[in-house]
Amino acid sequence: MEKQELEKLTRDYQMIQEQLQGLAMQKEQFNMQKIEQKEALSEIEKATGKIFIALGGVLVETSKEEAIAKLKERQESTDMRLSIIGRQHEEAVKKEKSMRDEITKALQGSKA
């Protein structure tokens, strides 16, 4: 493998590592959202008084049923996003491993 090809492969490898880090951060954010949503749902289900939801920067009074429905909708959206990120992460991990193997092979070939 030529030096230029190896340099390009190395740059691409660094980019895929950055992509993996970004996906890991997104995954962590969505997992935190999931925890918050679960806690919020638990609190709403226990609530006996008025319930308010945030719309933009405003709190609006709503029914318990509507609050639960909206929160469950958000949970579904979060689960879907987590699933998508999970698949992207798996693909990126496979690509990263393949590139790492290719770089290792090229470096071993240049030593010979």
N, C-alpha and C positions, 0 to 999 in steps of 0.2 A: 504494500500500500504506500502510495506517495505521501510525502510530508503534508502537502496541502489537503489531501483527502483525510488524513488523520487529524489535522487541525479542525477541519469542518466537523468531523465526527465528534471530536471533543467538545466543540461549541454546542453542537446539537445535544450532546449528553448533558452538558451543564444546563441547557434550557429545559430538558425533560426533568432534571432534578428540581429546578425552580418550580416547574409545573406541579410536581408531586408535593412540594412544600405548600403551594397555594391551595391545592385540593385538600390537603390535610387540615389547613386552617379553616377552609370552608366547611369541611366535615365537622370540625370541632364546634364552629359557630352554630351549625344546624342542630347538632346534638344538644348544645346549651339551650337553644330555642325549644327543642322538644321537651327538655326537663322543665323549663319555665311554663310551657303550655300545659304540661301534665299537672303541675302544681296549681296553676290558675284554674284549671278545670275542677280540680278537687275542691278548691275554695269556693268556686261558683256553685257547685253542687251542694255544699254545706250552707250556703248563704240563705238567710231568711228575710233580709231587708231589701232595699233598693240595690240595683246592679247598674253599673255604668261601664261603658266601653270607650276606649280612646279612638277617636276618628281624627287623624291628623293631630293637631294640638288641642283638641277639644274633647271633653268628656261628655258623653251623651247617655242619658238614662235608657235602659232597654229591659226587656223581659228576661227572666232567667233562661227560658227555653231558647230565645234568640241568641243570647250570649253563649250558651252551650253549643248551639248549632254553628255559630261563627268560629268558635274556638276549635271545634272538631274539624271544620273545613280547613282552618290554618294547619292543624295537625296533619291532615291528609296531604296538604301541599308541602309541608316540611318533610314528611316521609317520602314523597315522590322525589323531591330535590335530593334527599340523602341517597336514595336509590340510584339516581342519575350520577351523582358524584362518586358513589361507590363503584359503579361500572367504569367511569372515566379513570378513577384511581387504579383499578385493576389493569386496564389497558395500558396506562402509563407505566405501571410497575413492570409489565411484560416487555414493553418497549425499552425501558431503562436497563433491564437485565440483558436483553439482546444487544443493545449498544455497548454495554460494559464488556460483554463477552467478545464482541467484535474488536473493541479497543485493545483488550488484553491479548487477543490473537495477533493483532497487528503489531503490538509492541514486542511480543515474543518473536514474531517473524523478523522484525528489524534487528534483533539481537543476534540472530543466527547468521 
